[in-house]
Amino acid sequence: MQELLLVGVILALAMGAYWAMVLFPRQRDFQKRQLMARELVEGDEIITFGGIIGKVRSIDAKMGIAEVEIADGVRVRLVIAAMVQRYDPEEIARNAQMGLRQDD
């Protein structure tokens, strides 16, 4: 009986650890991306999951699609969920410098 209780406690602790280390950070990131997507306006520069930087030209919130200009005269339609974050060149440069220091 005690062994069964011990296995149950260990299983519950493992599930709690999994939630805290895997599921909770994913939920937080998803909520952050949703908030960013709701606040998008025409003219914002964004980064896609593929690493492409573009400028939002129009948003169809009902369909969940945005038209993004990725080069002069080159416009693509993107699912809003495929936009990771707003483009902040200073933050990107700062992150790149941190990565270079760690590799040295």
Order of alpha helices (4+ residues) and beta strands (2+ residues): alpha-alpha-beta-beta-beta-beta-beta-alpha
